[in-house]
């Protein structure tokens, strides 16, 4: 089973944030959820209070997708029904998200295709808030070196921050770097941190334990990392 993350910014003129979140959740999400190869689909709509934090969220939300393998990214379904659905999704995508091609592009998109590695297991609930961090390795680090240190050293540091309930890393698959288009990999991994509420996440990010993990991260992660804070909204459950 592989996981994909696709965060996004709202179209700059078509909707305000509330309208954007509502349309994404109630129209675009159900449309893409009809994709046959898609095993699970969860949205995270950025919570409003997070826009006043430092760091401020990089995106207005993030979708996560689960597939059996990397095949759907390398060889999309080609039958007429799948092609029609893909065309409808792409047309809707263009009027919903900021897909303007002008530079700079680095802040407009992020993508990871990878495998999940659980650092801290724990019970979760739909009303919890997740901090999602999409990261790239520093120049000079191999993907294996980055992955090993992230899981074995940095992971245990994050697991010690106060209030954290669950912590999962997704490490990019080496073979996924050949993908292209909107699913083409731009980052080397992403992490999900569950907390009871926004205040708990915000407090954790101001803790000494977080500062210690941040010091380690300065030797591991390229800047800037992308950040989303939101609650899970399931568009398609496990098949």
N, C-alpha and C positions, 0 to 999 in steps of 0.2 A: 504494500500500500504506500503510495506517495502522496505528499501534500504540496499544495501550491498556494502562495500568497499573492494577492493583487490589490494593493492599496490604491486609492485614487483621490483626486481633487475634483470638486464640483466644477461644472462649466461656469466660466466667469460671469456670464450675463443671463443665462436662461432661468435660474432659480436662486432664491435665497437658501440659506443652509437648512432651514426646517423643511422647505419644499423639496430640496434635493434629497434629504434623508428619507422623507416620506415616499418619494417616487422610487428611489433606489430599493427601498424595502418592499414596497407594495406592487411595483410594476416591473422594474428591471430584474430584480431577484427571482421572482416566479418565472419570468421568461427564460432566463438562463438555466434555471433548475430543471427545465425539461430536457436538457442535454443527456442523452442516453448513457454515455460512458461515465457520467458524474455519479460518484458513490455517495458523497456528502457535500454540503455547501452551507457555510456559516458566514454571516455578515457581522461586522463590528462597526457601528456608526459612532463616530467620535463624540464623546460627551461634551456638552457646551462649556462646563466649568474648566475643562482642560486647556481651552484656548487662552486662559489667563495664567497658565503655569509657565515655569521656566525649567526645562525646555518646553516650548510650545509644540503641539502636535504638528507633524510634517504633512499629514494627509487628513482628509475629512472622513475617512473610514477605510476599512480593509475587508476584502473578501478572502475566505480560505476555501479551497476545493480539495477533495480527496478523489483519487483515481486508483484503479488496481495497479497500474504500472505507467511508465512514461510514454507508452504507445500513442495515446490520444494527442499528446503534444507533438510527437514526431510525425504521426500519420493521422491527421484528423479524419473523422468519418466522412465518407464521400458520397453516400446515397443522397437521393433528392430531398428527402425529408430533413436530414441533418444539414444539408447545404442551405435549405430554406430557413431553418432555425438559426443557423450561424449568421446568415445575411440579416435577419431581423434583429438579432442581438447586436451586431456591429452597427446597424443604423441607429438603434436606440442608444448604444454606447456613445456615439458621436455627439448626440444632443444632450447627454447627461453629464459627461465627464470632460475635464480639460484635456483635450487631445491636440492642442495647438502645437505645430511642429517647430515653432521658433525657439532658438536657444535663449537662455540655458534650458536644458532638458532634465538635468539631474534631479531637480526637486519635484518633477511631475510624475514620475513613475518608479516603480520598484517591482521586482519579481524574483521569487525563489522557488525552485522545484527540488524537493528533498525528502528525507526520511526523518521521522520523529525520534528524539531521544529524551526520555523523561529523566529529569534531574531530581525533582522533588514531587512525589506523588501525594495526592490529597483530594478530598471531596470538594466538589464545586456545585454551584447553583446558578440559574440563569440571571439572577439579580447581581451577581458579583461583577466587578470591573476588572478588565484585563489591561495590563500594559504590554504592548507589542512593540518590539524593537527589531528593526531590519538592518542587518549589519554586513559589512565587508571587511576582509582582512587587510592588514597593513601591507604595503609593498615589501617584498622580501620574504614573506611567509608563504610556504607552500600551502595548498588546501588541506593536506593532511596535518601539517603542523598547527595550522589555525584550528582545525576541528578538534584535535587532541587537547590543546590547551583550553579551548573554550569549554569543553565538556569536563575535563579532569581538574582544572585549576579555577577557571573563572566561574563555572557553574556552582561549585560548593560555596563560593563567596556570596553569590546572589542568593543562594538558598538560606543564608543566615540573616537576610534583611528582615526587620520586624514586620509582622502582619502578613507575610506571603503564605498563601494556601496551597498553591501548586505552581510548578515551574517546568516548562517543556521547551527544549530547543529543537529546531528543525535545521538539519545540515544539508547543504546543497549536494546533489548527486553530480559527480564528475561528468557522467555521460549526458547530463541535462544541459550542459553549456553549449551544445550544438543547436538548441532550439532558437527560433527566431520570432519576429513579430512581437506582439504585446506579451506573449508568454516567454520571450527570451530572457534568460537569467541576467539580472543586473547586480545582485548581491549574493553573498556566500552563505547566508543563513538568516533565521529569525527566531526570536524567543517570545514566549508567552508567559506572563506572570499574573496569577490570579490573586485578587484582594477582595475583602468584603465590600468595600465601597470606595468612591473617589478619594475621600479623606485618607483612608489607609494607604492607598497607592501614593498619594502626594507626600504623606509623612515618611513613607519608606524611602522615597527618593531624596529626602533631606536628612537621612540617618547616617551615623558614622559607618555603619556596615555598608551602606550604598557607596559612600566615599571611598572605602577600601576597595570595593569592586571596581569603581570608576578608575582608580589608580592603576589597577591591573589591566583594565580595558584600554587604557592609553597606550599600552604596549602591544595590543592585540587588534583593535578595531581602527579602520580608517574613518576619517571624519568627512561629512557628517553622517551619523546613523539616522535612520528614519524612525519616527515614533508615532504610535496611535494609542489612544486610550478609549475603550468602548466596552459595551456588553455584547455577549453573544446573541445573535438572532438567527435561529436555524431556518434556512430556506429549504433544505432537503436533508432528511435524516438518513441513517444508514439503510441501504437496500438489503 
